[in-house]
């Protein structure tokens, strides 16, 4: 397995930071195409809770995001060290290949043209990849690094239906294949998985990891299910209908999961980063630094790398 930090360094020769942007998209689970309200775990702001205001032009969003990230370089700059900043812009919120295709393609192309931007990452749904969008992404991948992140979450079809995911496993598997085919393998496909969804057993979660691996996804993101305000999940949790994974339970699942990953799999995430202001449970996820340190220690015992 390969940490995402090492993966980016192998491509760009240095550390690269992702900066989150908002393309102003919605989701077929929200606009009535498939349903309303979104998935049961998704709040009104979508998957991105640390993004710029969506009404800002893309130029302002990029500059504002850079300002936040640049504070990480302040110590090196103070010591007189040269810092060549490189960024991947991450269109994270909601479904970023859904909507006006011409507008979105123009937005992605524009973002890729900014100085110090070495790649584009796009979060989307497997069922929202039109042939026009695939063709565009394939062409753009010839000019810049292209990463497409697919929300899969679970291979348990009953759980997926309960969570209002809105597509079958076959659509996800097909989407990975179509992305690779459209770009001749240049697009780096990342799969999002959630452990602890209602109805998922430990075996179901391991089957989800196996399904992602077998799909030939290039990278993986795993997080524990967390409950935030403004979601249907929050209502169920407060009604006592939902059990959230304890930290030790989640760590044990991670240990089993990483053993299934091939050597060339890029690990992008093994824990989430829920916004503290609206987090309900589990409380242990609020301290990301401590959780990451504990995960590193656990995986280190298994001699497997953990992403920075």
LINVENWO-V741032 format. One record per helix or strand of 2 or more residues. SS is the DSSP state (hx for helix, st for strand). FROM is the first residue (numbers start at 1). TO is the last residue. If there is no record, write none. Layout:
ss: {SS:SS}
from: {FROM:FROM}
to: {TO:TO}
//
This chain:
ss: {st:hx:st:hx:st:hx:st:hx:st:hx:hx:st:hx:st:st:hx:hx:st:st:hx:hx}
from: {2:4:17:58:87:101:117:131:145:157:169:188:202:219:227:232:247:266:279:283:288}
to: {3:12:21:78:91:112:124:140:153:162:183:195:214:224:228:238:258:269:281:286:301}
//
